[in-house]
Amino acid sequence: MRAPATESIGELRDDYVARPAQEGAPLNYWHDRLYIAFQSLVERTDQRFADNGSPAVPTPAAPFRIGLDTSIVQNSRFRIDPRLDFDVLLELPNIERRLRLFVNNDDVQESPGERGRRNPLRAGLRFPALRALDFDIGLRADFPDAAFMSLRWQRVYESSAWNVQPFAKAYLQTGDGLGFVSGITFDHWRERWLVRSSSYGNWRKNRAATEWTQAFLVANIREIIRFGSYGPIVRGRDLAGGVGVQLLASGERLAAGDVIELSVFAKQATRKSWLYWQVTPLIRWQRENNWRAEPGLYLGAEALFWGLATP
């Protein structure tokens, strides 16, 4: 599993200054310049809220990912529809210690969603309730359906061959009302081979129904890159450096399915270890189209700002 840099932003900056210039590697140069500029902004913001009279807590480096997805074939039609993807893991110890404030771009319902569906930033107050249990209250950066509060629990249980991740969340959100989300993922590893079952359900009171997604995946994977939210795991967005097959079904009510999707994906790093490309051909069957087979093709690329580029 790929892990982010653990050093503080100050240590990251010192390492950047100490590294020799990368001749003939302009992409690495601009990757690191953008990474350092973003970290400097994060650090300045966090350090302003240090407690008066005591030294500021070092701000950890904040990994982020920028991706671009585009559908080439969708619903049997040629179509280019590029969409930007952004994930970030922010740790702001001085702000959190003084204000209990958090900032992220996770979906409140942490739904698997569709490819290219992205979520606005959220900010709010976080109160650890019990072990692995957090209570959040805050606002999303879109109006008018912006206010939310939630109680979230997630754990990871690991053994030599198994990784089990249960997840549950109760939420209240303007526009959507009261809801309860739950899911569980089973990963079975044999060397680099992964067999995964991922389940997701979202009960919403205003619809008196449970939306659900179930996915099964077999893949040969070199690394896993996770940004904390549960939803992307269901669609395998945390997998990198490998190829695989995924069968996914979803519906708006437990009693019936609305979409079945069979896809083959290949995601590999380029010669730049932080830059990835992905190709995903698929076939989709939808109830609303009388279960007619509809081919699709998605292309994507993403840049991972998880540390400095390798010189």
C-alpha positions as CSV (number, residue, x, y, z in Angstrom):
1,M,0.0,0.0,0.0
2,R,1.4,3.4,-0.9
3,A,1.8,5.7,2.1
4,P,2.1,9.5,2.1
5,A,5.2,11.3,3.2
6,T,5.3,11.4,7.0
7,E,7.6,14.4,7.4
8,S,6.4,17.9,8.4
9,I,6.1,20.6,5.8
10,G,9.3,22.2,7.1
11,E,11.2,18.9,6.6
12,L,9.8,18.5,3.2
13,R,10.9,22.0,2.2
14,D,14.4,21.4,3.5
15,D,14.6,18.2,1.5
16,Y,13.4,20.0,-1.6
17,V,16.1,22.7,-1.3
18,A,18.8,20.1,-0.6
19,R,18.0,18.1,-3.8
20,P,20.1,18.7,-6.9
21,A,18.4,20.3,-9.9
22,Q,16.8,17.7,-12.1
23,E,18.2,18.5,-15.6
24,G,16.0,17.3,-18.4
25,A,13.1,16.5,-16.1
26,P,10.7,19.5,-16.4
27,L,7.7,17.5,-15.3
28,N,9.4,16.5,-12.1
29,Y,10.5,20.1,-11.5
30,W,6.9,21.5,-11.9
31,H,5.5,18.6,-9.9
32,D,7.7,19.5,-6.9
33,R,7.2,23.3,-7.3
34,L,3.4,22.8,-7.2
35,Y,3.6,20.4,-4.3
36,I,5.8,22.8,-2.2
37,A,3.7,25.8,-3.1
38,F,0.5,24.0,-1.9
39,Q,2.2,22.8,1.3
40,S,3.5,26.3,2.0
41,L,-0.1,27.6,1.8
42,V,-1.3,24.8,4.1
43,E,1.4,25.5,6.6
44,R,0.9,29.3,6.7
45,T,-2.9,28.8,7.2
46,D,-2.4,26.3,10.0
47,Q,0.4,28.1,11.8
48,R,-1.7,31.2,12.2
49,F,-3.9,29.4,14.6
50,A,-1.2,28.2,16.9
51,D,-1.9,28.7,20.6
52,N,-0.6,32.0,22.0
53,G,2.5,31.6,24.1
54,S,3.3,28.1,23.0
55,P,5.3,26.8,19.9
56,A,3.3,25.8,16.9
57,V,2.8,22.1,16.2
58,P,4.6,21.1,12.9
59,T,2.1,20.8,10.1
60,P,2.3,17.4,8.3
61,A,2.6,17.3,4.6
62,A,-0.8,17.1,2.9
63,P,-0.9,14.6,0.0
64,F,-3.3,15.3,-2.9
65,R,-4.2,13.9,-6.2
66,I,-5.3,15.6,-9.4
67,G,-7.0,13.5,-12.1
68,L,-8.7,13.9,-15.4
69,D,-11.3,11.4,-16.6
70,T,-13.0,11.4,-19.9
71,S,-15.6,9.2,-21.5
72,I,-14.9,8.4,-25.1
73,V,-17.8,6.1,-25.7
74,Q,-21.0,6.4,-23.5
75,N,-24.4,4.9,-24.1
76,S,-23.3,3.7,-27.5
77,R,-22.3,7.2,-28.6
78,F,-18.9,8.8,-29.3
79,R,-18.5,11.5,-26.6
80,I,-15.6,13.3,-25.1
81,D,-16.6,14.6,-21.6
82,P,-13.5,15.5,-19.6
83,R,-14.0,16.0,-15.8
84,L,-11.5,17.0,-13.2
85,D,-10.9,14.9,-10.1
86,F,-9.3,16.2,-6.9
87,D,-8.6,14.4,-3.6
88,V,-6.8,15.7,-0.6
89,L,-5.9,14.6,2.9
90,L,-5.5,17.6,5.2
91,E,-4.1,17.5,8.7
92,L,-4.2,20.8,10.4
93,P,-3.0,20.2,14.0
94,N,-3.0,23.8,15.2
95,I,-6.4,24.6,13.7
96,E,-7.9,21.3,15.0
97,R,-6.4,21.8,18.4
98,R,-7.7,25.3,18.8
99,L,-10.9,25.3,16.7
100,R,-11.5,21.5,16.1
101,L,-11.9,22.4,12.5
102,F,-11.5,20.0,9.5
103,V,-11.5,20.5,5.8
104,N,-11.9,17.8,3.1
105,N,-13.7,17.1,-0.2
106,D,-15.4,13.8,0.8
107,D,-19.0,13.3,-0.1
108,V,-21.1,13.4,3.1
109,Q,-22.8,10.1,2.0
110,E,-19.4,8.7,0.8
111,S,-21.3,7.2,-2.2
112,P,-19.5,5.2,-5.0
113,G,-21.1,7.6,-7.5
114,E,-20.3,7.7,-11.2
115,R,-17.0,8.2,-12.9
116,G,-16.3,11.9,-13.1
117,R,-18.7,12.8,-10.3
118,R,-16.8,15.0,-7.9
119,N,-17.7,16.7,-4.7
120,P,-17.2,20.2,-3.3
121,L,-15.0,21.0,-0.3
122,R,-16.5,20.6,3.2
123,A,-15.5,22.4,6.3
124,G,-16.7,21.9,9.9
125,L,-16.1,20.9,13.5
126,R,-15.0,17.4,14.4
127,F,-15.4,15.9,17.9
128,P,-13.9,12.4,18.5
129,A,-16.7,10.6,20.3
130,L,-15.2,7.1,21.0
131,R,-12.5,5.1,19.4
132,A,-12.8,5.2,15.6
133,L,-16.0,7.2,16.0
134,D,-16.2,10.9,14.9
135,F,-19.0,13.4,15.1
136,D,-18.9,16.1,12.4
137,I,-20.9,19.2,11.8
138,G,-20.3,21.8,9.1
139,L,-21.0,23.2,5.6
140,R,-20.4,22.1,2.0
141,A,-19.1,24.6,-0.5
142,D,-22.4,24.5,-2.5
143,F,-25.7,26.2,-1.8
144,P,-28.5,25.9,-0.7
145,D,-28.1,22.2,0.3
146,A,-24.9,22.8,2.3
147,A,-25.4,22.1,6.0
148,F,-24.7,18.7,7.4
149,M,-23.8,16.7,10.5
150,S,-22.8,13.1,10.8
151,L,-21.6,10.3,13.2
152,R,-19.0,8.1,11.4
153,W,-17.3,4.8,12.3
154,Q,-14.8,2.9,10.3
155,R,-12.3,0.2,11.2
156,V,-9.7,-2.0,9.3
157,Y,-9.0,-5.6,10.4
158,E,-6.0,-7.2,8.8
159,S,-4.4,-10.7,8.7
160,S,-1.8,-12.2,6.4
161,A,-4.3,-12.9,3.6
162,W,-7.4,-10.9,4.5
163,N,-8.3,-7.2,4.9
164,V,-11.8,-6.5,6.2
165,Q,-13.1,-2.9,6.4
166,P,-16.6,-2.2,7.9
167,F,-18.0,1.2,7.7
168,A,-21.1,3.0,9.1
169,K,-22.4,6.5,9.2
170,A,-25.5,8.3,10.3
171,Y,-26.0,11.8,8.7
172,L,-28.4,14.7,8.5
173,Q,-28.1,17.0,5.5
174,T,-30.2,19.8,4.2
175,G,-31.9,18.7,1.0
176,D,-31.4,15.0,1.7
177,G,-32.6,14.9,5.3
178,L,-31.8,12.0,7.6
179,G,-30.0,9.0,6.4
180,F,-27.8,6.0,7.3
181,V,-24.9,4.6,5.3
182,S,-23.2,1.3,5.8
183,G,-20.8,-0.9,3.9
184,I,-18.2,-3.6,4.2
185,T,-15.2,-4.6,2.0
186,F,-13.5,-7.9,2.0
187,D,-10.0,-8.1,0.4
188,H,-8.3,-11.4,-0.1
189,W,-4.6,-11.3,-1.2
190,R,-2.4,-14.0,-2.7
191,E,0.9,-12.4,-3.6
192,R,-0.2,-9.6,-5.9
193,W,-3.6,-11.1,-6.8
194,L,-6.6,-9.4,-5.1
195,V,-10.1,-10.7,-4.9
196,R,-12.5,-8.1,-3.5
197,S,-16.1,-7.9,-2.5
198,S,-17.4,-4.4,-1.7
199,S,-20.9,-3.5,-0.5
200,Y,-22.6,-0.1,0.0
201,G,-26.0,0.8,1.1
202,N,-27.6,4.3,1.7
203,W,-31.0,4.5,3.4
204,R,-32.7,7.9,3.1
205,K,-35.8,8.8,5.1
206,N,-37.2,11.2,2.6
207,R,-37.2,8.4,0.0
208,A,-38.1,5.6,2.3
209,A,-35.7,3.5,0.3
210,T,-32.2,2.1,0.3
211,E,-29.8,2.8,-2.6
212,W,-27.2,0.1,-2.9
213,T,-24.1,-0.9,-4.8
214,Q,-22.3,-4.3,-4.9
215,A,-19.0,-4.9,-6.6
216,F,-16.8,-8.0,-7.2
217,L,-13.3,-7.5,-8.5
218,V,-10.3,-9.7,-9.4
219,A,-7.1,-7.9,-10.2
220,N,-3.3,-8.1,-10.2
221,I,-2.3,-5.1,-8.2
222,R,1.1,-3.5,-7.3
223,E,-0.1,-0.8,-4.9
224,I,-3.1,0.7,-3.2
225,I,-3.5,4.5,-2.8
226,R,-6.2,5.6,-0.4
227,F,-7.4,9.0,0.6
228,G,-9.7,8.0,3.5
229,S,-13.2,8.0,2.0
230,Y,-15.1,4.7,1.7
231,G,-17.0,5.3,-1.5
232,P,-14.1,5.2,-4.0
233,I,-13.0,1.8,-2.7
234,V,-16.2,0.2,-4.0
235,R,-15.3,1.3,-7.6
236,G,-11.7,0.4,-7.1
237,R,-10.3,3.9,-7.4
238,D,-7.8,3.1,-4.7
239,L,-6.0,0.5,-6.9
240,A,-2.9,1.4,-8.9
241,G,-0.3,-0.3,-11.0
242,G,-2.3,-3.2,-12.2
243,V,-5.1,-4.8,-14.3
244,G,-8.4,-6.3,-13.3
245,V,-12.0,-7.2,-14.0
246,Q,-14.9,-5.7,-12.1
247,L,-18.6,-6.6,-12.0
248,L,-20.8,-4.0,-10.4
249,A,-24.5,-3.8,-9.8
250,S,-26.6,-1.0,-8.2
251,G,-30.1,0.0,-7.6
252,E,-32.3,2.7,-6.0
253,R,-34.2,0.1,-4.0
254,L,-33.1,-3.1,-2.3
255,A,-35.8,-5.2,-4.1
256,A,-34.5,-4.4,-7.7
257,G,-31.4,-3.6,-9.6
258,D,-31.2,-0.8,-12.1
259,V,-27.6,-1.0,-13.5
260,I,-25.2,-3.8,-14.1
261,E,-21.7,-3.0,-15.3
262,L,-18.8,-5.2,-16.4
263,S,-15.5,-3.5,-16.9
264,V,-11.8,-4.3,-17.5
265,F,-9.3,-1.7,-16.3
266,A,-5.6,-1.1,-16.7
267,K,-3.9,1.5,-14.5
268,Q,-0.2,1.9,-14.7
269,A,2.5,4.4,-13.6
270,T,4.5,6.2,-16.3
271,R,8.2,6.6,-16.2
272,K,7.4,9.3,-13.7
273,S,6.4,7.3,-10.6
274,W,3.8,9.9,-9.6
275,L,2.0,10.1,-13.0
276,Y,-0.6,7.4,-13.9
277,W,-2.7,6.5,-16.9
278,Q,-5.9,4.4,-17.0
279,V,-8.0,2.7,-19.7
280,T,-11.4,1.2,-18.8
281,P,-13.5,-0.4,-21.5
282,L,-16.9,-1.6,-20.2
283,I,-20.4,-2.9,-21.0
284,R,-23.4,-1.5,-19.1
285,W,-26.9,-2.8,-18.9
286,Q,-29.6,-0.5,-17.6
287,R,-33.2,-1.2,-16.6
288,E,-34.4,2.1,-18.2
289,N,-33.0,1.0,-21.5
290,N,-34.6,-2.5,-21.4
291,W,-31.2,-4.0,-20.4
292,R,-29.7,-3.4,-23.8
293,A,-26.0,-3.8,-23.8
294,E,-24.2,-0.5,-24.1
295,P,-20.5,-0.3,-24.6
296,G,-18.4,2.4,-23.0
297,L,-14.8,3.5,-22.8
298,Y,-13.1,5.7,-20.2
299,L,-9.6,7.2,-20.3
300,G,-7.9,8.9,-17.4
301,A,-4.7,10.3,-16.1
302,E,-3.8,11.4,-12.6
303,A,-0.9,13.1,-10.9
304,L,-0.1,12.0,-7.3
305,F,1.4,14.6,-5.0
306,W,2.4,12.2,-2.3
307,G,6.0,13.2,-1.9
308,L,8.8,14.8,-3.9
309,A,9.4,13.4,-7.4
310,T,12.3,10.9,-7.7
311,P,15.3,12.7,-9.0
